[in-house]
Amino acid sequence: MSLFKKHANYESDHTKFIKELKEKNPGMDERQAAGRALLWDRSPLSLDEQRRIDESRLRQQAYPYQTKV
């Protein structure tokens, strides 16, 4: 008997918890996707915006704590 056939109906405690959480809070997947979009899923920058950002960066010296003499 194969190991996978023997335990085909097994669900871990974590899986059960996530399923119960999603049943109690419908729409959680949509809110999670919206939250991800705020921080990670950004639209690509145009070439003009990219150039402007690159030009506005300040140059930092190699060792910022050393004063110029």
Buried (B, 14 or more C-beta within 10 A) or exposed (E): EEEEEEEEEEEEEEEEEEEEEEEEEEEEEEEEEEEEEEEEEEEEEEEEEEEEEEEEEEEEEEEEEEEEE
